[in-house]
Structures are given as C-alpha cells and as structure tokens.
Amino acid sequence: MTDDRPSRPNDRKVPRPIVLTSHPAAASGLPARSTPGIVWGDADPGARGPVIATMSAPVGRNTIGTHAGAYSLYRALAIAAGQLDPQHRADLTDTAPALPIGPFPQWFDPDLIVSLDPWGHMVSEVHAAHIAEGWDIRPTIAVTRAHINMPEIVAAMADGRLVADGAVLGAAGDARVTKIAIEPVWWLPGIARRFGVQPGELKRILFEQTGGMFPELVTRPDLDVFLPPIGGTTVYLFGDVAKLGRSETPITCRIHDECNGSDVFGSDICTCRPYLAHGIELCIEQAQQGGVGVIVYGRKEGRALGEVTKFLVYNARKRQEGGDRAERYFERTECVAGVTDMRFQELMPDVLHWLGITRIDRLVSMSNLKYQPLVASGIEVVERVAIPDALIPPDASVEMDAKKAAGYFSTEVPGEAELAIAKGRGLLS
C-alpha cells in the first residue's frame, strides 16, 4: 500500500534524533553553543540577556517552555500537518512598537516585575547583536494602535456623559487606543519570593502539576525563566502614552479578568461587561482631561478556574435547595473547584510597574483581591470607584452581595445577609 499524500515540510528520509531539552548540549550529540544567559533586572538589556525559547535550536534555549503559551500546541499541530516549516523564523520587518513604551525605573528592580519581560517589545533593538549572531529571538510584547467602538460608549455620548473631541473620541463613538499584547515570562526565583515559597519547591510542583510537561523544571537548575502555557494580558491605553511614568499624570485604571460569557455575549449572571464598559468610559473621560486611561485585561477565565468549572458552579448555585443566594455563593464554588479563586493577583501589579505607574488616581474596581496587591507593591491608590447600581443586572445581584460581604469595596452599610456571609467566611468575629 502506497502513501499518496503530498510531501510535507517536516517529512524526513532518515530518522530524526529526539533532543531532550532536559539534558545539556553536550549530552545531545549536537554542536554546543554558548547560550546567552539572563541576569534578571539588569539595567543594561544587553547584560540582562535575551529570552530564547524557540524549538528550532533546542540546545540553545535559555528558558523553559515556548512562546505563545497555550497556542504553542497549535504550532505543533501545524507542523505535524505539514502546514508550517519547523525551521520558519519570523520576519520582524516593520513590526516595531507603534509607540514607544519605557524604559522606566521599575524595569530595573528584579522584585517589581517577575511575570513579564520588560524588554519584550524591543528585542530587535536591544538584542540586535545576538540576532546578528543567529539567535532566534522573538518578541513577547507587541504594541499597536487601533480604534474601539462599543454600544456603551455610544450610549454614554447620547446621555451626554461623553462628548466627542476628535482626538480621543470620534463623533461615531470610535475611541482611539494603544493596544499592547503581553505573553507571560516568569522569572521563577522572583515568582517564588512573591508567593513565599522556595524556588526548588515551586519548580517541583509546576513539574508535577503539569504532568511532567516541562522536565527542565527539575533537571536544569541553570534555567530560571519559564514561559508558561497560559493566557497572557492585553492592555488598552487611552490618551497620550508619552505621559506615562510622570508623577503629574492622572491615571484611571480598570483591571479586568476575562469573562467571555459577559464580556462578549452579554450574559447577565455577573457584572463583568457592565463594569468593563464603565471602566472604559471613565478611561476615555480621563484621557480627555489630559491623563491616561488604562484597561488591563487578563486571560483568567472564571477566576482562573476555567469556563467548564465556572458553568458547573452556575448549575450548582441555581439548583441547590433554596435557589441561588448570596450566603452560599462562595461555598458552591469551593465545593466544585476546591477554592473560590485562583487568579493570584499578586502577579497583576507587574504590568502597571512595566507602564511606569506609581499612582492610580481612580481604580475602577471594588475587588479587595486586586486593591491589596497594588498597594503592597508600592502603587498608591487615591480613589476606588464602585460600579453604579443601575449597571448591575438583576441576575447578578447575588454575586454582588456575596462579594461585598467578602470584603469588596462598597460605600453601602452591609445588610443582615451580607453580615451573615462575612461571619461565615471568618471575616467577622
């Protein structure tokens, strides 16, 4: 029986050796190269070193994991299907940031930024010498310009809350934004310190809980940088980004974690899209007043528990005896997932430090889990802005009552039900 399939770029006439990245170059049988090291936090990007994570030359990598997070699996499928040459190298001509971001002093403090590469959008510039030597160095951050248009912005204009100015906001409701996509790049010693664990223990647990996917975590003590297979972060900036990093620049910020059902499809069981839209409105307002509006959008669906778990919890909440109610909101999540939240906002301030932000004048968030890490990392929060009651969908009132009782910021006096929830969660004596 013959194989009539067309030849594929990855077909080989001779068996290919499998190169184990858990072994040093000398053990692979391939030519050894002196891989650039990484000195995290060094003020000189050349001395700091590039992040090299491509699989085209596995013995020359200085990180664990690969670019593009979970999307790296689609790359593998594309190669297996013959649609992508495994040796393809990105042509980065004309891909430089649409606007410059940084550097800021926070980039040089190895404890302030541990979950992204501050130089990730400038690799062609700051690592030109390494690229000339043949190293495949890819950006982990991209900066572009665009317009966004949301029905809520148009409604705010119709109500007179927003007015077109032709610069930040157009007459049709198009808001000018700078968009930034960020892949996670974890410096594991810093991650370990952030969570109060030993680096070796962190690496071991990461290895075990990913099914041994990354053996270098336990076999390569010389590698301390990890590109995890998780979603990244998108930042939307409103206003003049050149004003970032200046103490006199007023900042309005909404830190928002992904909720596909609400953000995209308008599901009414939570307040996510209404709060996001409210944050964007205030960011536009801030930009028109000479400041900068910042939306940080993290890919942490269902509080990083995942959408399947999220929907299971929805079912459990609505089917329980007595129906969906605030005093059992967190309990039903814990029954299914074991915890109520796995977003671990301790890493969230990194992106704001990357933007040079030291003070947030208006934080459009009620979340204590976001507020506390911001303040603990040295970012001053002047004002916290709650979602207006008129924007809370009726079906989301249970969630909001439960969150307020659990410590979310509110200007309201807690009611009996909220006090009962707080006492049950050990927040009151």
N, C-alpha and C positions, 0 to 999 in steps of 0.2 A: 504494500500500500504506500503510495507516494503522498508527500505533503505538497499540495499545490498553493499553499499560502505564499504571498509575496514576501521577499526577504525583508527583514526588519533591521533598523539601525543597530539593535543590540544583539543580533544574531552573531555567533562566533563559530568558526570552523574547528576550533580546538577548545578543549575545556578551559574555563577561566578559573584561576585560583580564587578562593574566598579569603579576603583580607579581613582578619579580625581586628577591629579598632581597639579592642581591649588589650592588644599587645603593642609594644613599641615598634618603631620602624624596623629595627634590626632583626626582629623576630619574624617579620612579614616576608622576608626574602626580596623585597623591593628596595630600590635605591633610597637611602636615607637622606633627608633634608633637614637642615637646621631651621625648625619652625619658629617663627617669631613668638615670643612669649607675651603674656598680658600682665601688666602691672596696674591693677585696677585703681583708678583715682589719680593717676599721674597727670599733672597739668600739661605735659607735653604729649600730644596724641601719638607722636612717633614712638616715644618711650613707652607710652601706655600699651601700644601694640594693637593690631587689627584683630577682629573676630573672624576666624577662618573656620567655616563649618560645612563646606560643600563636600560631597562624597566623590567628586571627580578625582581627588587625590587623598584618600583616607589617611594615609600615613603622615600627611602634612597638616592635619587639623589640630587646632589648639583649643577646641571646645568639645563638649559633649552634646549630642543632638544635632539637628539640622535646621536650616532656615525654613520659614513659612509655617512653623508649628504643625497643627493637625493636617494642614494642606500638603505637607511633605508626602503624605501617603498617596495623594492624587498624582504627585510627580512620579512616585514609584510605579503606579498603575500605568501612567502614560508611557513610561519607559518599557514596562513589560508588554504593553500593547503595541509597541513599535511606533508610537506617535511622537516620541521625543528622544533625541540623541542624548545618551547619558553623559556625553562629554560637552554638551552645549554650555557655553558661557555667555552670560548676559552682556549685551551691548548697551552700555550705560550712557551713550552719547545723548546729550540734551535731557538727561533725567535729573539734573541737579535741582535742589530745592527752589521752588518758585519765589520764595522769600527767605532771607537768612534767619536762622534761629540760633542764638548763642554765639560763642560760649558765654556761660555765666559762672560766677564763683562756685555755685553749688556743684558744678560738674567735677570739681577737684576735691571734693570731700567723699572719700570712699564709703562713708556710712550713710550719706544722704540719698545716694542713688545706687541701688543694688539690683534693680529688676529690669533695667534697660541700658542700652549702650548710648551714652550721651553723644558720641560722635557718629552714630549710626546713619545719619543723613548726609555726612560729609566724607564718606570713605574715599571717593575718587580724588578728593582734595588732600586730605591729611595722610592718606596711605598710598600716595602716588608712587613712592619709591618701592614699596612692597609689591604693588601691582605690576610695576615695570620688571620686577624680578620673576614674574609669572604666577604669583599667588592669586587665586580666585577669591577676591574679597567682595562681598555683596552688601548692599545697604540693608539695614534693619529698620530704617525710618525713611518715610517719603513725605515730602511737603508739597502741596499743590494748592491752586486757587479754584474756587467754584462759586456758584450761587445755589441757595436752597430756597424752596417755596413750600410753605405748609399752610393748610387751611386756617390753622390757628393764628398765623401771622396776619393773614388777610382779614380775619375776624377782628383782631386787635386794631387793625387800621380802620376798619369800618366803625368800631366803637370809639375811635379817637384816642386810644391808648398809645398807639404808634403812628408816626407821621413819616411819610417818605421824604428822604433828603437827597436822593440821587447818588449818595456815596455809600453809606452803609445799607440803606434800604431803598429799593426802587418802587416806582408807582404801582407796579403789578404785584408787589409783595415779595419780590426777589431780594433776599439778603445776601450780601457778599460775605464770603467766609474764606479763611485759610484752613485747609484740611490737612491733618497730619495722621498718618498711619504708623503705628509702632508695634514691632514684634518684640515679645519678651526676650530679654537676655539676662539671665540670672547669674550674678556673682555669688556663688554658693557660700563662701565664708561670711559675706555680708548678710545674706538671707538667713543664715543660721543665727547670727548675732541678733538680727531683728526679732526672731522668734524665741530666743533664749535657749537654743539647743546647740550641741556640739556639731561641728561640720561633718565629722565622720558619721555620726548618728543620722544626720539629715540625709546624707548621701545613701546610707544603707536603706533607710525607709523609702526614699524615692526609688531605689532599685527594686525593692521588694514589692512595693505597691503599684509598680508599672509592669509587673510580670517579668522582671529581668530584661526589660526592653533596652536598657542602657547599661551594659556591663561595665563601661568605663567608670561609672559612679563608684564602683567598689574595687576596680582593678587598676585605676590610673590616678593615684594621689597627686600627680603633677598637673591634672586638669581641674580647674576650679570654676570654669564658666560653662553654663548649661543653657541650651536653647530648648525650653520645654515644649512639648506638643500640645499647647493650649492656645486659646484665642488671645489676640492682642488688644490694643487700645486705639481708639480713634479720638482725635482732638479737633474740635471746631472752634476757631478763633474769630471773633467779631471785632472789627476795628483795626487800628494800626499796630501791627505786631512789633514794630520797631520800639514801641513804648514799653514792651515787656522788660522786666529787670530794673525798672526805675521806681524808686520808692514813692514818687509822687503820683504814679499812675493808679487810678482807682480800678479795682478788679471785681467783676461779678462772676461767680463760678457756680456751675451746676455739675456735680459728679454723679453720673447716671450709669447704672449697670443694666445690661441688656435685658429686655423683656419683650421677646418677639411678638407674643400674643397681643400685648397692649401697644407697644411702640409702632408696630407695622399694621396689625389687623384691628386695633381698636377694641380689644376685649375689655369688658367693663368690670372685671373682678378685682382690679387693682388700680392704683393711681399713677402708674408709670408714665404713660404717654401724656396725660394732662400735666404732670409735674415737669416732664421734659419740655413740653411746649411752653409752659410758664417760664421755665429757666431760659429758654431761647429768647422769649420776649424781653425778659429783663436784661439779657446779654446784649441784645440789639439796642435797648434803651441806654445801657452803659456806654456802648461804643459811640452812640450819637452824642453823648455828653463828654466825649474826649477820653474815655477809658477803654478798657479791653474786656470783652465778654469771653468766657472760657467754658466750653462744654467738654467734659471728659467722659467718653463713652466706652465702658469696659465690657468685654465679651465674657460675662459671668452669668449666663442664663440661669434663672431660678435660684438666685443666691449662690451660684456655682454648684448647685446640687444637680443641675441638668433638667431639661424640659420633661423627660419621662417622669422623673421623681416629682416634679412640680405638678404635673397633671394628676398623678396618683394622689397627691395631697389634696388637690381640689376635690376629687371624688370623696376622699375620706372626710373632709370637712363638711361637705354638703349631705352626706349620707349618715353621719353619726346621729345618735339619739339626741333629739332636741334641735337638730339642724346646725347650720354654720353659726358659730357665736365666738365672740372675741376671747372669752376666758379659756377656750380650748384651741385657739388659733396656733400657738407655738407647739402645743402638745401633739397635735396631729402631725405636724411636720417632723417632730422628733421621733414619733412612732415609726414613720416610714423611712426617714433618712438617717436617724441616729443623732443628728444635730439640727439646729434651726438655720444655720448659715455657715457657708464655707468660703465666703469671699475673701476673708482675711485682709481687711482693709489696711493692715499695717504696711502693705506694699504700695498702696494707692498714692500717697503723697509724692512718690518718686517723680511722676510725670509733671507735677507742679514745680518741684525743685528744678527739673530739667528746663522748664519755661522761665526760670529765674524769679518765680513768685515767692515773696516773703510775707505778703499780707493779702487777705481776701476781704474786701470791704462788704460784700454781700454774698454769703454762702446760701445758695438756693437748695437747701436740704434740711430735713428735720432729723436725719439719722445721727444718733449718738455714735454709731459704729464708724461713721465717716468723720465726724467732727473731732473725736478724741485723737485718732492718729494724726490728723492735720496739726493740731495744737502740740501734740507730743513731739512732732518732728520739727517744731520751731516756726510754723506758719501761723501768723496772727489772724484770727477770725473776728471781724468787727461786729457783724450783724448776721443773724441766721433768719432766713425767710421761709416761713411755713407755706404750704400750698393753700390757696384760698378755699374755703369750704364749698364755694359754688362749683369748683372744679373736681370735687370728689364724686365719682359715680356712685349711685345708690348701692350697688352690689359690692363696692369696695369699702363701705363704712366699717365692716367687721375688721378688716385688715388694719385700717387706720386707727381704730380704737385700741386694738391689741398693741400696735407699735407705740402709740403714745404711752400706754401703760408700761411698756417695756423700757421706756427711757427716751423715746423720741421727743425732740424739742416741740413744745407747744406753749402758747400763751394762755391756754384754757385751764380752768381749775378741773382736776380729774374728778370724774363721777364715781359712783359706787362700783360699777362694773370694772372700770379701769383700776381702781384701788385693789380690787379683788385679784385681778390679773397680776399686778405688780407684787402683791404679797405672795401669791403662789409661785412666782419666779424668784423669790428671795430678794427682791429689790426694796422691800419694806420690812421693818422688824415688827 
